[in-house]
Amino acid sequence: MLKNKIDWLEQLQPEKHIHLIGVGGIGMAGLAILLHERGMRISGCDVVSNRQTAYLQACGIPIDFHHDVTHLEPCDLLIRSSAVSLDTEEVQEAIRRCIPVIQRGYVLAELVRDRICIAVAGSHGKTSTAAILSQLLQSGFSIGGEIEGGAGLACDGRWIVTELDESDGTLTQFQPDYTILTNVDDDHLDHHGSSVELNSCFEQLILQTKKMVFYDASDSRSVAICSGYEKCEPIILDSDAKRIPFPGAYNQQNAAAALMVADQFIPREISQTRLAEVKPVRRRFETLYQNNGIEIITDYAHHPTEINALIEATRECEYQRILAIFQPHRYSRTYALKTEFASVLAKLDRVILVPVYSASERWIEGGDSKDIVSICHEKGWKHIHEHQQLDSAWQEMMNSLKRGDLLLLIGAGNIDQLRSKINKSEQNVP
């Protein structure tokens, strides 16, 4: 809501009480940290606890695990996640009380306005690219993932690497100094309405970038958006990008983009050394188990393009079979891309789908996991089927794993809960 822009901007001051609803999301939690670091009194709520809420509590930020209008008693500003509906009672009560209500993206854009901001935007690879760049620069960051090694969920700084979210269109609120456009693919069309409007959203960001934009010249849509602007330069994949200690051509592309931006700030020799030592992002090709000739990797991939890149990365290793448990993310995405999901999953040796993680979306007919499975079976791909519970999917995979297997846990939802079933000191994995 932007009816009272001046009102909400006035609340971004030390000692103001700001409440975040839906604070358990990685982006919201990172925003809470940035606000906290700037001296504002922060509280938050969500319906479940997770790693992010535990981290916030450890930082001294009070978190409640329910929505309640009593949270508004000392509140000067309510920031809501895009996953939290305007119809939520807490939001409606704030509006009734004339407490400013604003989405996360607007606030983040305001916080980085007086910093040297490097934006990372695009459909795929944003978090990994931003994580690499922030480590090369040793800068502040606000990204959509958790860098391993205790870096935290976000960090303020004079230079700040900021991952921008196209899902709700708020990336057009930013005026960064530099931008990386990783690629453009059809996603979040439930918000944008069409591919043309999605392209326009990214182009607006390009227009608002003050200095330089780096884009993937192998991606036709990025080329179409960027080629007409002198400020835009194609990302050059040079030999230094191969120093990245992670598999996958996409990780080298991410590293190449990060290196080109880092060149604007620090000598290449420093970047070369730091690139070889970068820490991965949690749930991005993260190994959970490696023993007895069996490996289990979890990955956040939730779009067919991302899953295909993940599969290609696994081909660099010598596995006899590649299996997966896949949890689709959002009914709208599953509905729009079910044919593409079916085709890419068919490349694996065995797949179990579990029910869609809704991410607060309402159910859409034709947007279930069973709809992907139906397409697979129509095409004769019988090695793909469905389970109704994560636990049963896990148990079936455990019963079939053997030496030489790689098991992928794929998805952006709560499939990550399965990591708790792995205990390297016990016989939970064959």
C-alpha positions in Angstrom: 0.0 0.0 0.0 1.4 3.3 -1.0 -1.3 5.8 -0.3 0.7 7.4 2.5 4.3 7.1 1.3 5.6 10.0 3.4 4.0 8.4 6.5 5.8 5.1 6.2 9.1 6.7 5.2 9.0 8.7 8.4 8.9 5.5 10.4 12.3 4.3 9.2 14.1 6.0 12.1 15.9 4.8 15.1 13.7 3.8 18.1 10.6 3.5 15.8 8.8 0.2 16.4 8.5 -1.8 13.2 6.6 -5.1 13.1 7.2 -7.7 10.3 4.4 -10.1 9.4 5.6 -13.2 7.7 9.1 -12.7 9.1 10.1 -16.3 8.7 10.8 -15.9 5.0 14.4 -15.5 4.2 14.0 -12.1 2.6 11.8 -10.8 5.4 14.3 -12.1 8.0 17.2 -10.4 6.3 15.2 -7.1 6.2 14.6 -7.4 9.9 18.3 -7.7 10.5 19.1 -4.6 8.4 16.4 -2.6 10.3 17.7 -3.9 13.6 21.3 -2.9 12.7 20.1 0.6 12.1 18.6 1.0 15.5 14.9 0.4 15.0 12.9 -1.6 17.5 11.9 -4.8 15.6 9.4 -7.5 16.3 8.0 -10.1 14.0 5.5 -13.0 13.6 4.9 -16.0 11.5 2.8 -19.1 11.7 5.8 -21.5 12.1 9.3 -21.4 13.5 12.3 -22.1 11.3 16.0 -21.4 11.1 15.4 -17.8 10.2 13.1 -17.1 13.2 15.6 -18.9 15.5 18.4 -16.6 14.2 16.3 -13.5 14.7 15.5 -14.5 18.3 19.2 -15.1 18.9 19.8 -11.5 17.7 17.4 -10.3 20.4 14.4 -9.8 18.1 11.1 -11.0 19.7 9.1 -13.3 17.4 5.6 -14.7 17.9 4.3 -17.8 16.1 0.8 -16.6 15.4 -0.9 -13.6 13.8 -2.6 -11.4 16.4 -3.8 -7.8 16.4 -2.1 -7.3 19.8 1.2 -7.1 17.9 0.0 -3.7 16.7 -0.2 -2.1 20.1 3.3 -0.4 20.0 3.6 -0.5 16.2 4.6 2.5 14.0 5.0 0.6 10.8 3.8 -2.9 9.6 5.9 -4.6 6.9 4.3 -7.5 5.2 5.6 -10.3 3.2 4.1 -10.7 -0.3 3.0 -14.2 0.9 0.7 -12.5 3.5 -2.6 -11.4 2.1 -4.0 -7.9 2.6 -7.1 -9.7 3.9 -5.2 -11.0 7.0 -6.8 -9.7 10.2 -3.6 -8.2 11.5 -3.1 -6.3 8.3 -6.7 -5.1 8.1 -6.6 -3.9 11.7 -3.4 -1.9 11.0 -5.2 -0.2 8.1 -8.1 0.5 10.4 -5.8 2.1 12.9 -4.0 4.2 10.2 -0.8 2.3 10.8 1.2 2.4 7.6 1.4 -1.0 5.8 4.0 -1.6 3.2 5.6 -4.6 1.4 9.1 -5.7 2.0 10.5 -4.6 -1.4 9.6 -1.0 -0.9 11.4 -0.8 2.4 14.5 -2.6 1.2 14.8 -0.2 -1.7 14.7 2.7 0.7 17.3 1.2 3.0 19.9 0.8 0.2 19.2 4.2 -1.5 22.1 5.9 0.3 24.5 3.0 -0.1 26.5 1.9 -3.2 24.0 -0.7 -4.3 24.8 -3.6 -6.6 21.5 -5.3 -7.6 21.3 -8.9 -8.8 18.1 -9.6 -10.7 16.8 -12.2 -13.1 14.8 -15.4 -13.1 17.4 -17.9 -12.1 20.8 -17.8 -10.2 20.2 -14.6 -8.3 21.0 -15.9 -4.9 24.1 -17.8 -5.9 25.5 -14.9 -7.9 24.8 -12.3 -5.1 26.4 -14.6 -2.5 29.5 -15.0 -4.7 29.8 -11.2 -5.3 29.3 -10.3 -1.6 32.1 -12.6 -0.7 34.4 -11.2 -3.4 33.7 -7.7 -2.2 33.4 -8.6 1.5 30.5 -6.2 1.4 27.1 -5.9 3.0 24.4 -8.1 1.5 20.7 -8.8 1.4 20.0 -12.0 -0.5 17.6 -14.9 -0.7 19.7 -17.5 1.0 22.0 -18.3 3.9 25.7 -18.3 3.1 27.4 -21.2 4.9 30.0 -20.4 7.6 28.1 -18.1 9.9 27.8 -15.0 7.7 24.3 -14.4 8.9 21.1 -13.6 7.0 22.0 -10.1 5.9 24.6 -7.4 6.7 24.6 -3.7 6.2 27.6 -1.9 4.6 28.7 1.0 2.5 28.6 -1.4 -0.5 25.6 -3.7 -0.4 24.8 -6.5 -2.8 21.0 -6.8 -3.0 19.0 -9.6 -4.6 15.9 -8.1 -6.2 12.5 -10.0 -6.3 10.6 -9.9 -9.5 7.7 -12.0 -8.2 5.8 -9.0 -6.9 7.2 -6.3 -9.2 8.9 -4.4 -6.4 12.3 -4.5 -8.1 11.2 -1.4 -10.0 11.5 0.6 -6.7 15.3 0.2 -6.8 17.9 2.7 -8.3 21.1 0.6 -8.0 24.5 1.8 -9.1 25.2 -1.5 -10.8 23.0 -4.4 -11.9 23.5 -8.0 -12.9 20.7 -9.5 -15.0 21.3 -13.2 -14.8 18.6 -14.3 -17.3 14.9 -13.9 -18.0 12.4 -16.7 -18.1 8.6 -17.0 -17.8 7.8 -17.2 -14.1 5.4 -15.3 -11.8 3.1 -14.5 -14.7 0.3 -14.7 -12.2 1.5 -11.3 -11.1 2.8 -9.8 -14.3 0.1 -11.2 -16.6 2.4 -11.8 -19.6 5.9 -12.3 -20.8 5.9 -8.7 -22.2 5.0 -7.2 -18.8 7.7 -9.3 -17.1 10.3 -8.1 -19.6 9.1 -4.5 -19.0 9.6 -4.9 -15.3 13.3 -5.8 -15.9 13.7 -3.1 -18.4 12.5 -0.5 -15.9 15.3 -1.7 -13.6 17.8 -1.3 -16.4 16.6 2.3 -17.0 17.0 3.1 -13.3 20.5 1.7 -12.9 22.9 4.6 -12.6 26.2 3.1 -14.0 26.5 -0.3 -15.6 24.4 -3.4 -16.2 25.9 -6.9 -16.9 23.8 -9.4 -18.7 24.0 -12.9 -20.2 24.5 -12.6 -23.9 23.5 -16.2 -24.4 20.0 -15.5 -23.0 17.8 -14.1 -25.9 15.4 -12.3 -23.6 18.2 -10.6 -21.7 19.7 -9.5 -25.0 16.4 -8.1 -26.2 16.1 -6.1 -23.0 19.7 -4.9 -22.7 21.1 -4.5 -26.2 19.7 -1.0 -26.8 21.5 0.6 -23.8 25.1 1.7 -23.8 25.3 1.0 -20.1 24.8 -2.7 -20.7 27.7 -5.1 -21.1 27.6 -8.8 -21.9 29.0 -11.1 -19.2 32.3 -12.6 -20.4 33.1 -16.1 -19.2 36.8 -16.1 -18.7 39.2 -18.7 -17.2 39.1 -17.0 -13.8 35.4 -18.0 -13.4 36.5 -21.7 -13.4 38.1 -21.1 -10.0 34.6 -21.4 -8.4 34.7 -24.4 -6.2 31.3 -25.7 -7.2 30.2 -27.9 -10.1 27.9 -26.8 -12.9 28.3 -24.5 -15.9 25.7 -22.2 -14.3 28.0 -21.6 -11.3 30.8 -20.5 -13.7 28.4 -18.1 -15.3 27.4 -16.8 -11.9 31.1 -16.4 -11.0 31.8 -14.6 -14.3 29.1 -12.0 -13.6 30.3 -11.5 -10.1 33.9 -11.0 -11.3 32.9 -8.3 -13.8 31.2 -6.3 -11.1 34.0 -6.9 -8.6 36.4 -5.4 -11.2 34.7 -2.1 -10.6 35.8 -2.1 -7.0 38.8 -4.3 -6.3 41.9 -5.6 -8.2 41.3 -8.9 -10.1 44.1 -10.5 -8.2 42.1 -10.2 -5.0 39.0 -11.5 -6.6 40.9 -14.5 -7.9 42.0 -15.5 -4.4 38.6 -14.9 -2.8 36.7 -16.7 -5.6 38.5 -20.0 -4.9 37.5 -19.7 -1.2 33.8 -18.7 -1.5 31.3 -20.5 0.7 28.2 -22.0 -0.8 24.6 -21.0 -0.1 22.6 -23.4 1.9 20.2 -25.5 -0.2 22.2 -24.8 -3.4 23.8 -28.1 -4.5 24.4 -28.8 -0.8 25.7 -32.2 0.1 23.8 -33.7 3.0 25.3 -37.2 3.0 28.2 -38.9 1.3 29.1 -42.4 2.4 29.1 -46.0 1.2 29.1 -44.9 -2.4 25.8 -42.9 -1.9 25.4 -39.2 -2.0 22.4 -37.0 -1.1 22.2 -33.4 -2.3 19.6 -30.8 -1.6 18.8 -28.0 -4.0 16.4 -25.1 -4.1 15.6 -25.5 -7.8 11.9 -25.0 -8.4 11.6 -24.1 -12.1 12.2 -26.5 -15.0 15.2 -24.4 -16.2 16.8 -24.6 -12.8 16.1 -28.4 -12.5 17.7 -28.9 -15.9 20.8 -27.0 -14.9 21.0 -29.0 -11.7 20.8 -32.3 -13.6 23.5 -31.1 -16.0 25.7 -30.3 -13.0 25.3 -33.8 -11.7 26.5 -35.2 -15.0 29.9 -33.9 -14.2 30.1 -36.6 -11.5 30.2 -40.3 -12.1 26.9 -41.6 -10.6 25.3 -44.8 -11.8 21.8 -43.6 -11.1 20.3 -40.2 -10.4 17.1 -40.2 -8.3 15.0 -37.4 -6.9 12.3 -36.5 -4.6 10.7 -33.3 -6.0 8.3 -30.9 -4.3 6.7 -28.4 -6.7 6.5 -24.9 -5.4 3.2 -22.9 -5.9 0.1 -24.1 -7.7 0.3 -21.3 -10.2 3.8 -22.3 -11.3 2.9 -26.0 -11.4 -0.2 -25.3 -13.5 1.7 -23.1 -16.0 4.8 -25.3 -16.4 3.6 -28.9 -15.7 4.5 -30.1 -19.2 8.0 -28.6 -18.9 8.4 -30.1 -15.4 7.4 -33.5 -16.8 10.0 -33.3 -19.6 12.9 -32.4 -17.4 12.1 -34.9 -14.7 12.0 -37.6 -17.3 15.8 -37.2 -17.6 16.3 -38.7 -14.2 16.4 -42.5 -13.4 13.6 -42.4 -10.8 11.5 -39.6 -9.4 8.9 -39.4 -6.5 6.8 -36.2 -6.5 5.2 -35.0 -3.2 2.3 -32.6 -2.9 2.8 -29.0 -4.0 4.2 -26.5 -1.4 1.5 -23.8 -1.7 3.5 -20.8 -0.4 0.2 -19.4 0.8 -1.4 -19.7 -2.6 -4.9 -21.0 -3.0 -5.4 -24.3 -4.8 -5.7 -24.3 -8.6 -7.2 -27.1 -10.5 -4.6 -28.6 -12.8 -1.8 -27.4 -10.6 -1.1 -30.4 -8.5 1.8 -32.9 -8.5 -0.5 -35.5 -9.8 -1.0 -33.4 -13.0 2.8 -33.6 -13.7 2.7 -37.4 -13.0 -0.3 -37.8 -15.4 1.6 -36.2 -18.2 4.6 -38.4 -17.5 2.6 -41.6 -17.6 0.8 -40.5 -20.8 4.3 -40.3 -22.3 5.3 -43.7 -21.0 7.6 -42.4 -18.3 6.6 -44.9 -15.6 9.7 -44.2 -13.4 8.0 -41.1 -12.1 5.2 -41.4 -9.5 3.7 -39.6 -6.5 3.5 -40.0 -2.7 1.2 -38.0 -0.5 3.7 -37.6 2.3 7.3 -36.6 2.5 8.0 -39.4 5.0 6.7 -42.2 2.8 8.6 -40.8 -0.2 11.8 -40.7 1.8 11.3 -44.3 3.1 10.7 -45.6 -0.4 13.9 -44.0 -1.6 15.9 -45.3 1.3 14.7 -48.8 0.5 15.9 -48.5 -3.1 19.3 -46.7 -2.7 22.4 -48.6 -3.5 26.1 -47.9 -4.2 26.6 -45.5 -7.1 23.4 -43.6 -6.5 22.8 -39.9 -6.1 19.6 -38.8 -4.5 18.4 -35.2 -5.1 16.0 -33.4 -2.8 14.6 -30.8 -5.1 12.3 -27.8 -4.2 12.0 -24.5 -2.5 9.4 -25.6 0.1 9.6 -27.6 3.3 11.2 -30.6 1.6 14.3 -29.4 3.4 12.8 -31.0 6.5 14.1 -34.3 5.2 17.6 -33.3 6.1 16.7 -34.0 9.7 16.3 -37.7 8.8 20.0 -38.0 7.9 22.2 -38.8 10.8 25.7 -39.8 9.6 26.4 -41.7 12.8 23.4 -44.0 12.5 22.1 -46.3 9.8 19.5 -44.0 8.4 21.0 -44.3 4.9 22.0 -47.6 3.3 
